[in-house]
Amino acid sequence: MHFVVMGCGRVGSTLAVALERHGHSVAVVDKDPQSFRRLGTGFEGRTVQGVGFDRDVLLEAGVEDAYAFAAVSSGDNSNILAARVAREVFGVENVAARIYDSARAEVYERLGIPTVATVKWTADQMVRRLLPRGVVPDYTDASGSVHLAEVSVPPSWVGTRLTDLERATSTRVAFVTRLGSARLPKPDTVHQEGDVLHLLVPDAAVTEVEKVLDAGPDPE
């Protein structure tokens, strides 16, 4: 498949090289020709100098044949504009834009432009690693109503079935990270020490879920 990446900074260059290593064709767009040095001498994709939302530049990058378009330059406005041009003018269905302003990112999500809010994502990752336990959102849907949360479950739940935890918290276990490997739970999967659960939690229930987890399983 063909991918077009707008922006050849650290994120864009890393993304482009990773896509190429997966066997895809890649075109990278940036207005600074010196930025293409980040791709390294082994990069075999296309490099196009120019503004990422310019139609002629995008055509040179092969946007008409693109499976996906990623706008990861340092400018929020440029990223959103480029993503909209790729989708609305050239019909690229899979687009994503990096946004520093998390409030604006939520607005664009509701308009159908998938975004990655860089500052919020980094802050969330730090919170996940700093808090001892609890429900810490790893992903939130565009409406903000459901979280996929990484949860370090208190020791009192060790030895209980995950289905018991689901019933007690009214959540769903999406997957479990055990000994560094992710796995899908089965009906008889038992919670082990060191497990990290990834729960689907309604936003309105986050506080209650934390209380139930801290209280431990029902003695019955």
C-alpha positions in Angstrom: 0.0 0.0 0.0 1.0 3.6 -0.5 1.3 6.1 2.3 1.8 9.9 2.3 3.4 11.5 5.3 3.4 15.3 5.7 6.2 16.5 7.9 9.7 15.0 8.2 10.5 15.9 11.7 11.3 13.2 14.3 7.8 11.7 14.2 7.3 11.9 10.5 10.7 10.4 9.6 10.3 7.6 12.2 6.8 6.9 10.8 7.9 6.9 7.2 10.8 4.5 7.9 8.6 2.2 9.9 6.0 2.0 7.2 8.7 1.2 4.6 10.1 -1.5 6.8 6.7 -3.1 6.7 6.9 -3.3 3.0 4.8 -0.3 2.0 5.6 2.5 -0.4 6.0 5.9 1.2 6.2 9.5 0.1 7.3 12.2 2.6 6.4 15.9 2.1 8.2 18.7 3.8 8.9 22.3 2.8 12.5 22.1 4.2 14.6 19.8 2.0 17.2 19.4 4.8 14.7 17.6 6.9 14.8 14.6 4.6 18.2 13.7 6.0 16.4 12.3 9.0 15.2 9.5 6.8 18.7 8.0 6.5 20.5 6.7 3.4 18.5 3.5 3.4 15.1 5.1 2.7 13.9 4.3 -0.7 10.6 6.2 -0.7 9.7 9.4 -2.4 10.6 12.8 -1.0 8.6 15.9 -2.1 9.6 19.4 -1.2 6.6 21.7 -0.7 3.6 22.7 1.5 1.7 19.6 2.5 -1.8 21.0 1.7 -0.9 22.2 -1.8 -2.7 20.1 -4.3 0.1 19.9 -6.8 2.5 18.8 -4.1 0.1 16.1 -2.9 -0.3 14.9 -6.4 3.5 14.6 -6.8 3.5 12.6 -3.6 1.0 10.1 -5.1 -2.0 11.1 -2.9 -4.4 9.8 -5.5 -3.1 6.3 -4.9 -2.7 6.6 -1.2 -4.2 4.2 1.3 -3.6 6.6 4.1 -2.4 10.2 4.8 -0.6 11.3 8.0 -0.2 15.0 8.8 2.5 15.3 11.5 4.2 18.6 10.9 4.8 21.1 13.8 1.7 23.2 12.9 -1.8 22.4 14.0 -3.5 24.5 11.3 -1.3 23.0 8.5 -2.0 19.5 9.7 -5.7 19.9 9.9 -5.9 21.7 6.5 -3.7 19.0 4.9 -5.8 16.2 6.3 -9.0 17.8 5.1 -7.6 18.3 1.6 -6.4 14.7 1.5 -9.8 13.4 2.5 -12.3 15.9 1.0 -10.4 16.6 -2.3 -8.6 13.4 -3.0 -10.9 11.0 -1.2 -8.3 9.4 1.0 -10.3 7.5 3.6 -7.6 6.9 6.2 -6.2 10.2 7.5 -4.8 11.3 10.8 -3.5 14.6 12.1 -1.2 15.4 15.0 -2.5 18.3 17.1 -0.8 20.0 20.0 -4.0 21.7 21.3 -6.0 18.9 22.9 -9.2 21.0 23.0 -9.1 21.6 19.3 -8.3 17.9 18.7 -11.6 16.9 20.3 -13.4 19.3 18.0 -11.8 17.9 14.9 -12.5 14.3 16.0 -16.2 15.1 16.1 -15.8 16.5 12.5 -14.4 13.2 11.4 -10.7 14.0 11.3 -8.9 11.5 13.6 -6.3 13.3 15.6 -3.4 12.6 18.0 -3.2 15.2 20.7 0.5 15.2 21.4 0.6 17.0 24.7 -2.4 15.2 26.2 -1.1 11.8 25.0 2.3 12.4 26.6 0.7 13.6 29.9 -1.5 10.5 30.0 1.4 8.2 29.4 3.3 9.9 32.3 0.2 9.6 34.6 0.0 5.9 33.8 3.5 5.4 34.9 3.4 7.6 38.0 0.2 6.6 39.7 0.4 3.5 41.9 -2.9 2.1 40.7 -6.4 3.0 39.7 -8.3 3.5 36.4 -6.0 5.5 34.1 -7.4 6.1 30.6 -5.2 4.9 27.8 -7.7 5.7 25.1 -10.9 7.6 25.1 -13.5 7.6 22.3 -14.2 10.8 20.4 -17.4 11.5 22.4 -15.6 11.0 25.7 -18.1 8.5 27.0 -16.0 5.3 27.1 -12.4 4.8 28.2 -10.0 1.9 27.5 -8.1 2.0 30.8 -5.0 0.3 32.0 -5.6 -0.9 35.5 -3.2 -2.5 38.0 -5.7 -4.5 40.1 -5.2 -4.7 43.9 -3.8 -8.0 45.3 -7.2 -8.9 46.8 -8.4 -9.9 43.3 -5.6 -12.4 42.7 -7.1 -15.8 42.2 -10.5 -14.6 41.1 -11.9 -15.0 37.6 -12.0 -12.0 35.3 -15.7 -12.6 34.7 -16.3 -12.0 38.4 -14.4 -8.7 38.2 -16.5 -7.7 35.1 -19.7 -8.4 36.9 -18.6 -6.5 40.0 -17.5 -3.4 38.1 -19.9 -3.5 35.1 -16.8 -3.2 32.8 -15.4 -5.4 30.1 -11.8 -6.8 30.1 -10.5 -6.0 26.6 -7.2 -7.8 27.1 -4.6 -8.7 29.8 -0.9 -8.0 29.9 0.8 -10.8 31.6 4.6 -11.2 31.9 4.9 -8.5 29.2 2.7 -10.2 26.7 -0.9 -9.2 25.8 -3.6 -11.9 25.7 -7.3 -12.1 25.2 -9.1 -13.4 28.3 -11.2 -16.6 28.3 -14.3 -17.2 30.5 -12.2 -19.2 32.9 -9.2 -16.8 33.0 -8.0 -16.2 36.6 -6.4 -13.0 37.7 -2.7 -13.5 38.6 -0.3 -11.4 40.5 1.4 -8.9 38.2 -1.4 -8.8 35.7 -2.3 -5.5 34.1 -5.9 -5.4 33.0 -7.2 -3.2 30.1 -10.8 -2.4 30.9 -13.5 -0.8 28.9 -15.0 1.7 31.4 -17.9 4.2 30.9 -16.8 7.7 31.8 -19.5 8.1 34.3 -18.5 5.0 36.2 -14.7 5.6 36.6 -14.9 6.6 40.3 -17.3 3.8 41.2 -15.1 1.2 39.4 -12.1 2.4 41.4 -14.0 2.0 44.7 -15.1 -1.5 43.8 -11.6 -2.5 42.8 -10.2 -1.2 46.1 -12.9 -2.9 48.1 -12.0 -6.3 46.7 -14.2 -9.1 45.5 -17.5 -10.0 47.2 -16.8 -12.6 49.9 -19.7 -14.7 48.6 
